[in-house]
């Protein structure tokens, strides 16, 4: 992973963005020697967010199973009947 100082980002933003888009590799931005932010490609960020959303849904489903908050298929059909017409 590439690391850049925030001052370098300020001075060479266009160059750093061009390299980011070409390599698709995130850039770690540091301030005063400490990690401050990651610069990532928009498509990669959106893909990551979509994956997180899916994983959160799976986690909610697993929690429901563990807490025994589930329905049989016939119970689910009965509860959903007004939307399934």
N, C-alpha and C positions, 0 to 999 in steps of 0.2 A: 504494500500500500504506500502510496506517495504521501509525503508530509510537506506542508507548506506553512510558512509564517503568515500571519494575517497581513503584515505589511507587504509581503510579496504578492498576496492575493489582491491587495489594493492597487499595486503598481502593474501587475500583469494578469488581470482578471481574464481578458480575452484569450491570452495564450493558455492559461490554466484550464479554462473552460473547453477550448479546442482539444487539448490533450485528454481531458476527462471524457469528452464525447467519443474520441477516437479509441481510447483504451477501455472505457466502461469501468475503470477502476476508481473506487472512491478516493477522495483526497482528504486527509486529516489536516484540519486547520488548527494551528497552535497560537496561543497568545501568552507572552511572557514565559515561554518554555512549557506551557501546560496545554493539554488537549482542550479545544474549545468547541469544535463543530466538525461534522463531516459534510463534504460537498459530494453529492451523488447525482448521477444522471436521472432525469425526470422519469423516464420509462422504468428504470430499475427501482426507483423509489415507489412508484405506483404499483409495480408488481409485488414489492415487499409488503405494501399496505394491504393489497388484496389477499395475499397469503396469510397475513396476520388476522384479517377479518374471518377467513375460513377456519383458521386454527382456533380462534375464540369461539366460533360456533360449535366446533367439535368439542371443545372443553366444556361448554355449557351443556351439551348433550351428554357427555360423560358424567357430569355432576348430577344431571337429572336421573340418570340410570342409578348412580350410587345412592341417591336420595329416594329411590323408588317412585319417582314422579313420571311414570310412563303409562301409556295406554296400549291396549291390544289394537289390532287393525280394526276390528268391528267397533270398538269404543271410539277410536279416532274418526272413523267414517261417520258415526252418529253425531259426534261433536262438530264435525265439519260439514254436515249435510246441508246446512243453509248456504254454504259457499260453493258446494259441488253441484248445484242444480243447473 
